[in-house]
Structures are given as C-alpha cells and as structure tokens.
C-alpha cells in the first residue's frame, strides 16, 4: 500500500485538442480538430512542451491513440522523457456500444473478442463462472485492454475516468475504487488515480475506505464550472485533503482568461498541479509561462 | 424516512439515474430488476446492499418500494408502469413515454385514477441554457414570438443498425421517436400545444425507420416552428440541439452550450453553459440529470406532480403520432387531444 504522497508533474499537457473536444462549442472543437489532425504536429507540440520543461501529457484511450503512441515510441526523446498520464476507459466508446447493443452484448464484445463465436466461447469458459463471484476481475481486464496502446512508454499515473468514479461514489461502491487502486498499483506500477466532478464526495469516500493518499483530477476554476456541490465546498475540501489535486477545466471551457484563471489557482494553497490544454506552439509557450507565474 | 426506489432496467440510463437518486438525502435505491441474469449477477457482486430481481413483477410484490425508475426499452414502459401503479408506486419513466399513442393513453388514465406521481425523462428542460431561454421568452424579453427554427442532430446512425430501436414494431419509429422527441418536448414546453403538424421523413441507412425528419408546427396566434432532426448527421459527433427563436422585439439563439440574445436595437448579449453552471448536489452526466432527479424526489415527497409528468408526456406522444401520420399521408394533421 502506498502511504507517502505521490509525486506527479506540475504541468501536464491535456489531449482534448488532439481530438477536437471543446466543452463550450462543438464548432470550436471541430476547428481545433482540423488544426491538429497531423501526427507530426502533435509530435512537434510534445517537443515544444519538453523544451519548456513540461514533461507530462494526459491521454484518453481514443480510438486513434495508437497513431500517437506509435509515434512516441519511435521518437527516442519522447519515449524516454515524456511521462504519460492515462484516463481510462474511453467512455464515449462504451456508452455508444451500450446504446447500440445493450449491456450484455457490449460486455461480450469487449471481453470476448469481436466475433460471435469468440463471445460464446468466452462465456462458456471458466471466465463466466469466475465472473459470478468476481466481477471486479473483469474490470481489470478492461484496464488491460485500455492500457495496451501505452506499452514501452513511461506511464506515470492511470486515472479512473470521472464518469466511472462518480458512478461508484453514487452507489457508495468503495470496493470498486479499492480494486482499481490495487490493480493499477500492483500491475502497472503507476499511480492509481481518480477523476471526479464531485471532489468533496470522493475525498470523503477515499478517506473512509482508507484508500490513498492518491491523485485526484478535478475541475478547479474561478467560475465554479464542474465544481460540485459548489466552488466553496470544493475549496474547503481541497484545503484539508490528504490527496494531491490535479486541476482540470481551469479555464472553465474557455470562459476565463488564462491570467485570471491561473491567478485563482495560485490563490489556493493546495492546488499545485494543473492540466493545460494548448493548441499551438505559441499558445503552449505562453500558457506554460502564465501557469508558472502563479503555480511555483 | 428515506423513500425507497426500485430501478427497473439496469442499462446505461438506469445506472446513471440510480446513482443520482442515491446521492439525494431523502431517497435510496434499494432494489434493481433486469431480465438479463448476466447483468443481475454483475451488479449484485458490487452492490451487496441492493436486492436484485430478474423479474420486475416479483420486485414490486416482494419489495416495498415507494417509486420506480423505468429505464427499459420503450415498448415495455407502459406494461411495467401499469403494474407499478397497481401497487400505488410512483413512476419515473425514461423517454419516450411509449412506442404507441394508445398505450400512452392507457397509462395516463390509470395514473390519474390512482393519483400516483409521474415524471418522464425529457431532460433537455433542465439544461441551464434552455431553462434560461424559456424564462426569457416568458418574460417577454424578445416580444411576441413569431417564428422558431429548431435543430436536433447526432451521428449515431451512419450505417444500417440492429436492435429494437430500428424495429418499428418495438420502437414505434426512428429518429423522431427516439431522439428528436427531446426537441418536440422543448417546443411544447416553450410554446404550448400546436394546432397543426406537418412532416416529411426520410430513410438514409435504416430499412424500416426514418433517419431524418423535417417538421412544421403551427400554433395559435400565427407562431410557426420548423424543426429538423437527424441521427445520421456525420458532423455531429455529440448530440447537438439548437433553437432560434424570433420575436417581434429581438431573437434568441440557444443551444445546449450557448445562449445569445439580440434585442430590438441589435444589441447582443452572450451567455454560456460554462458560465451558468453553479454547482449541483452531484454531477455525473451533466447537471440536467441531477436537476431532473431532484425534481422527482421533491415530487414524491410533496405529492405534487413535476411539470414533465405523464400529462405533458402524453401531449408529446400525440405530437409524435401526428408527425408520423402527416409523413404517411403527406398532409397537414390537426392535433386532436
């Protein structure tokens, strides 16, 4: 069990711009996607980050992730120096699958291979028997599938996606969080971490279940965007938390200017780590220097 | 005493609703029912405190629940809800209410007789931008509304699909019934009941249900609303919903993310979802689901139906039925209730 406080990069490059995700506007997201389509541009941006002393990058397991990780493995500097933070699973894929095929078929497809015969064989096998007693071992297999693209790269932390963490909190399923924490720590020798939009509730559940200290990625911004139940409650809980807070959504989906956004983060004594989304080299250099001004 | 909730249909939406209800102070999820033994086994292993059933009938008989969340495929909503009502259990039903108008009418009548509390999952009403836009329209911020243009798009169907949604016997229809119905509910919530409906529908990838529709609603006092919906819009990776509301003293353009009001002098004010977000008791898939759960929990306590009750959902069901009749007859259809 990890008892000391985990150490992560102060500034971590976000990957939303790689995939065209923008929470404020789909149109804006699409523009960014076009700009970032080429792997060469992503490579160049990662090098710019390293040149600026930023050696962390956050990835979701987007269907296109292999094109990026293959590029990184082939690039000696990125392979050696970039710390990777992975957010699992890629939730959009599974939500869509569940809508299209229902829960049962989705589970069969994910765990039993794509073919119908494969699924049938899987269900007939002892795995199905084991499943009835130990569903959590199945989720471990899901983590393995999601982590495949990152082999031979320096994975620093693996985050359970905020949607799953928050569902687990909703049902008070600390066993699920515990299972994730133990499996990631033991199997990947990476920091088992959690995303959430409900920081105080997660912090409390982790403390009750005696999990951590770990890293919690959560929204922190002056507008209180995605901070629940309120900005004040999150600030209060962050101030006394044993966990390391990794701030995301710091610009509140583009509604805050970087200067005021990072000044606010700087005013919170327990927020020293941040995910920064950047789209161009100039933007990256500017953002990193603004962050450094307030978070030292 | 906390109100006891039973979850029927442990799928994507059911799991989400259950978690949100569970976080509310006055309710707890005590039972779950699903016809798949596999799903029941999985969830039983991680939720030891919840009673699991493979039959909802058995759950209703054995477990004294105060309310149920019905998040099964829509063709089973009415039979399940009727059984719940027979036990005097309140119902939260996922959208669409049902696959047929006839069954929706039966349910509405039964619920009225037993005085149960009902709510249907037309959740766009609780998206902050839409809620604010409605408030502005009602306060006369853009004067008298004369025309509305509404869009609802997603890219879910870009090839032939399988499953109950694409079988009209089970789903009752395609994109209008399954997805566009959210916008139909919004239009009804904003502007009341239309007098006539005319619509055309188109199949692109699906063989038996429509993938696109163009709909016109005519309201009293000369208000016209035109709506387009498609689940085969490749460029919309995520659900996209937009209303342009034109009044005689300005206009509002509202999406699930942004709100722009232009007054009679051309002065523009912009607002956004991110800016309106104020903190919710718990957020998993967006605050609209949280607010929806809160409203239902309040309603089963206060015994006053929420706005999006069976009464409202029945009007929406009439509208969907009128849309399909208009598309089939290629004629404008008056809305008879």
HADDOCK unambig.tbl for C-alpha pairs under 7 A between the chains (distance, minus, plus):
assign (segid A and resid 24 and name CA) (segid B and resid 257 and name CA) 5.87 0.50 0.50
assign (segid A and resid 24 and name CA) (segid B and resid 274 and name CA) 6.90 0.50 0.50
assign (segid A and resid 25 and name CA) (segid B and resid 257 and name CA) 6.54 0.50 0.50
assign (segid A and resid 98 and name CA) (segid B and resid 12 and name CA) 6.57 0.50 0.50
assign (segid A and resid 101 and name CA) (segid B and resid 163 and name CA) 6.85 0.50 0.50
assign (segid A and resid 103 and name CA) (segid B and resid 11 and name CA) 6.08 0.50 0.50
assign (segid A and resid 104 and name CA) (segid B and resid 38 and name CA) 6.98 0.50 0.50
assign (segid A and resid 104 and name CA) (segid B and resid 39 and name CA) 6.70 0.50 0.50
assign (segid A and resid 132 and name CA) (segid B and resid 41 and name CA) 5.83 0.50 0.50
assign (segid A and resid 132 and name CA) (segid B and resid 42 and name CA) 6.68 0.50 0.50
assign (segid A and resid 133 and name CA) (segid B and resid 45 and name CA) 6.60 0.50 0.50
assign (segid A and resid 134 and name CA) (segid B and resid 45 and name CA) 6.97 0.50 0.50
assign (segid A and resid 135 and name CA) (segid B and resid 42 and name CA) 5.73 0.50 0.50
assign (segid A and resid 135 and name CA) (segid B and resid 45 and name CA) 6.45 0.50 0.50
assign (segid A and resid 163 and name CA) (segid B and resid 284 and name CA) 5.73 0.50 0.50
assign (segid A and resid 163 and name CA) (segid B and resid 285 and name CA) 6.98 0.50 0.50
assign (segid A and resid 166 and name CA) (segid B and resid 284 and name CA) 5.95 0.50 0.50
assign (segid A and resid 167 and name CA) (segid B and resid 16 and name CA) 6.95 0.50 0.50
assign (segid A and resid 167 and name CA) (segid B and resid 19 and name CA) 5.84 0.50 0.50
assign (segid A and resid 167 and name CA) (segid B and resid 284 and name CA) 6.85 0.50 0.50
assign (segid A and resid 170 and name CA) (segid B and resid 19 and name CA) 4.26 0.50 0.50
assign (segid A and resid 170 and name CA) (segid B and resid 20 and name CA) 6.23 0.50 0.50
assign (segid A and resid 170 and name CA) (segid B and resid 22 and name CA) 6.05 0.50 0.50
assign (segid A and resid 170 and name CA) (segid B and resid 23 and name CA) 5.69 0.50 0.50
assign (segid A and resid 171 and name CA) (segid B and resid 19 and name CA) 5.54 0.50 0.50
assign (segid A and resid 171 and name CA) (segid B and resid 22 and name CA) 6.50 0.50 0.50
assign (segid A and resid 173 and name CA) (segid B and resid 46 and name CA) 6.95 0.50 0.50
assign (segid A and resid 197 and name CA) (segid B and resid 283 and name CA) 6.40 0.50 0.50
assign (segid A and resid 198 and name CA) (segid B and resid 282 and name CA) 6.31 0.50 0.50
assign (segid A and resid 198 and name CA) (segid B and resid 283 and name CA) 6.80 0.50 0.50
assign (segid A and resid 223 and name CA) (segid B and resid 275 and name CA) 6.75 0.50 0.50
assign (segid A and resid 224 and name CA) (segid B and resid 278 and name CA) 6.32 0.50 0.50
assign (segid A and resid 224 and name CA) (segid B and resid 279 and name CA) 6.68 0.50 0.50
assign (segid A and resid 225 and name CA) (segid B and resid 274 and name CA) 5.80 0.50 0.50
assign (segid A and resid 225 and name CA) (segid B and resid 277 and name CA) 5.53 0.50 0.50
assign (segid A and resid 225 and name CA) (segid B and resid 278 and name CA) 6.80 0.50 0.50
assign (segid A and resid 226 and name CA) (segid B and resid 279 and name CA) 6.78 0.50 0.50
assign (segid A and resid 227 and name CA) (segid B and resid 279 and name CA) 5.74 0.50 0.50
assign (segid A and resid 228 and name CA) (segid B and resid 279 and name CA) 4.74 0.50 0.50
assign (segid A and resid 228 and name CA) (segid B and resid 280 and name CA) 5.39 0.50 0.50
assign (segid A and resid 228 and name CA) (segid B and resid 281 and name CA) 6.30 0.50 0.50
assign (segid A and resid 228 and name CA) (segid B and resid 282 and name CA) 6.05 0.50 0.50
assign (segid A and resid 228 and name CA) (segid B and resid 283 and name CA) 6.90 0.50 0.50
assign (segid A and resid 229 and name CA) (segid B and resid 279 and name CA) 4.90 0.50 0.50
assign (segid A and resid 229 and name CA) (segid B and resid 280 and name CA) 4.77 0.50 0.50
assign (segid A and resid 229 and name CA) (segid B and resid 281 and name CA) 4.62 0.50 0.50
assign (segid A and resid 229 and name CA) (segid B and resid 282 and name CA) 6.07 0.50 0.50
assign (segid A and resid 230 and name CA) (segid B and resid 278 and name CA) 6.82 0.50 0.50
assign (segid A and resid 230 and name CA) (segid B and resid 279 and name CA) 4.36 0.50 0.50
assign (segid A and resid 230 and name CA) (segid B and resid 280 and name CA) 6.76 0.50 0.50
assign (segid A and resid 231 and name CA) (segid B and resid 279 and name CA) 6.91 0.50 0.50
assign (segid A and resid 252 and name CA) (segid B and resid 274 and name CA) 6.19 0.50 0.50
assign (segid A and resid 253 and name CA) (segid B and resid 274 and name CA) 6.36 0.50 0.50
assign (segid A and resid 255 and name CA) (segid B and resid 274 and name CA) 6.98 0.50 0.50
assign (segid A and resid 255 and name CA) (segid B and resid 275 and name CA) 6.82 0.50 0.50
